[in-house]
Amino acid sequence: MPFIETIAHKDAEGKLKEVYDNILSSRGKIAEVHKIQSLNPESIVNHMDLYMTIMYGKSPLKRVRREMMAVVVSKANNCEYCQTHHADAVNHYWKDDKKVEQLKQDYTMLDLTEQDRLLCDFAWELTKNPSKTNDQSYTNLLREKGLTDREILDGTLVVAYFNFVNRLVLSLGVNLEEDTSGFKYGEV
């Protein structure tokens, strides 16, 4: 149960009802992370704009990589809610339950490409030890392994965004939905 009051879709009025209806139309379901912000509907709109830009926007960093990094950040923060949702999104691409479960448990045990491993390492380190990544060592290493500056920026945005959302979820008691299926994950 959330630590603060939330408003359900059936009880929503005005701007909140409009926001919820738009989410249902575009995402298929209203997630608990949206409901936790129901007392401030404009925050949901701004949150979704940021989310859609970072996770669905046009980028040379493939969506599956962004989702993979989201899982790693959420694991580093012990955020089961985001791990579950974004592991489901990764599996939309990987279609391998065992591999996705290993990503959630310990990505270092997976047979990943060198770039994917570096992106996961970067996500973990920037989350757990942000000051260790401010000396360009990761940026230079990612660049040396063929990632563009735009990909590095977009990966950093994913890490920053999920650190924000993990804290929202954890500090306000957002519970995982009973059924996490039915969300739209976009194109491959």
C-alpha positions in Angstrom: 0.0 0.0 0.0 1.4 3.4 -0.9 2.6 5.7 1.8 0.5 8.6 0.5 -3.0 9.1 -0.9 -3.5 8.1 -4.5 -6.5 8.6 -6.8 -7.8 5.6 -8.8 -8.9 6.0 -12.5 -12.5 5.4 -11.5 -12.4 8.4 -9.1 -10.3 10.7 -11.3 -11.8 14.0 -12.5 -10.7 16.9 -14.6 -7.0 17.1 -15.5 -6.2 13.8 -13.8 -8.9 11.9 -15.7 -7.6 13.4 -18.9 -4.0 12.3 -18.0 -5.1 8.8 -17.0 -7.2 8.4 -20.2 -4.2 9.4 -22.3 -2.0 6.9 -20.5 -4.5 4.1 -21.1 -4.6 5.0 -24.7 -0.9 5.2 -25.3 0.5 2.6 -22.8 -2.4 0.1 -22.4 -2.6 0.4 -18.6 -2.1 2.9 -15.8 0.9 1.9 -13.7 1.2 2.4 -10.0 4.1 4.8 -10.6 1.6 7.0 -12.4 -1.0 6.7 -9.6 1.5 7.7 -6.9 1.7 11.1 -8.6 -2.1 11.5 -8.9 -2.3 14.4 -6.4 -0.2 16.4 -8.9 -1.4 15.5 -12.4 1.0 17.9 -14.1 3.9 15.9 -12.6 2.6 12.8 -14.4 2.5 14.6 -17.7 6.0 16.0 -17.2 7.2 12.6 -16.0 5.8 10.8 -19.0 7.3 13.4 -21.4 10.7 12.8 -19.9 10.2 9.0 -19.9 9.0 8.9 -23.5 11.9 11.1 -24.6 14.6 9.0 -22.8 13.2 5.5 -23.3 11.2 5.8 -26.6 12.7 8.8 -28.3 14.8 8.5 -31.5 18.3 7.5 -30.4 21.3 5.6 -31.8 21.2 3.7 -28.5 18.8 0.9 -29.2 15.7 0.6 -26.9 16.7 -2.8 -25.7 20.0 -1.4 -24.4 18.1 1.4 -22.6 15.8 -1.1 -21.0 18.7 -3.3 -20.1 20.4 -0.4 -18.4 17.2 0.4 -16.6 17.1 -3.1 -15.1 20.8 -2.7 -13.9 20.1 0.7 -12.3 17.0 -0.7 -10.6 18.9 -3.7 -9.3 21.6 -1.5 -7.9 18.9 0.5 -6.1 17.0 -2.7 -5.0 13.9 -1.4 -6.8 11.9 -4.5 -7.5 9.1 -2.5 -9.2 11.3 -1.0 -11.9 13.3 -4.2 -12.3 10.2 -6.2 -13.0 8.6 -3.7 -15.4 11.8 -3.1 -17.4 12.9 -6.8 -17.4 9.5 -7.4 -19.0 10.4 -4.8 -21.6 13.9 -6.4 -22.2 12.2 -9.7 -22.7 10.0 -8.1 -25.3 13.3 -8.0 -27.3 15.3 -10.9 -26.0 12.5 -13.4 -25.8 14.6 -15.4 -23.3 13.1 -15.7 -19.7 16.3 -17.3 -18.3 18.6 -14.6 -19.7 16.3 -11.8 -18.5 16.2 -13.4 -15.0 20.0 -13.6 -15.0 20.0 -9.9 -15.9 17.9 -9.2 -12.9 20.1 -11.4 -10.6 23.6 -10.5 -11.8 24.3 -9.2 -15.2 28.0 -10.0 -14.9 27.2 -13.7 -15.3 25.6 -13.0 -18.8 27.3 -13.5 -22.1 26.9 -10.0 -23.3 28.6 -8.1 -26.1 31.5 -6.0 -25.0 29.5 -2.8 -25.5 26.5 -4.1 -23.6 28.7 -5.2 -20.7 30.3 -1.7 -20.6 26.9 -0.1 -20.6 25.8 -2.3 -17.7 29.0 -1.6 -15.8 28.5 2.1 -16.4 24.9 2.0 -15.2 25.9 0.1 -12.1 28.9 2.4 -11.3 27.1 5.6 -12.0 24.3 4.5 -9.6 26.4 3.0 -6.8 29.5 5.3 -7.1 28.6 8.4 -9.0 31.9 10.2 -8.1 33.9 7.4 -9.7 32.5 8.1 -13.1 33.3 11.8 -13.2 36.9 11.4 -14.4 36.0 10.5 -18.1 37.2 6.9 -17.6 33.9 5.4 -18.5 33.1 8.0 -21.2 36.5 7.4 -22.9 36.2 3.6 -22.6 32.6 3.6 -24.1 33.9 5.8 -26.9 36.9 3.6 -27.5 34.6 0.6 -27.8 32.6 2.3 -30.6 29.8 4.1 -28.8 29.1 7.6 -30.1 28.8 10.6 -27.8 25.1 10.7 -28.4 24.8 7.0 -27.3 26.8 7.9 -24.2 24.6 10.9 -23.5 21.4 8.8 -23.9 22.8 6.0 -21.7 23.6 8.6 -19.0 20.1 10.0 -19.3 18.7 6.4 -18.7 20.8 6.0 -15.6 19.8 9.4 -14.2 16.1 8.9 -15.0 16.0 5.5 -13.3 17.8 6.8 -10.2 15.0 9.4 -10.0 12.2 7.0 -10.6 13.6 4.3 -8.2 13.7 6.9 -5.5 10.1 8.0 -6.2 9.0 4.3 -6.1 10.9 3.3 -3.0 10.3 6.4 -0.9 6.5 6.5 -1.5 5.8 2.8 -1.3 4.8 2.1 -4.8 3.7 -1.6 -5.0 4.1 -3.8 -8.0 0.8 -4.3 -9.9 -0.7 -7.8 -9.5 -0.6 -8.2 -13.2 2.4 -6.6 -15.0 1.3 -7.7 -18.4 -0.6 -5.6 -20.9 1.8 -2.6 -21.1 2.8 -1.5 -24.6 6.5 -1.6 -25.1 6.7 -0.1 -28.6 8.6 -1.2 -31.7 11.7 -3.5 -31.7 
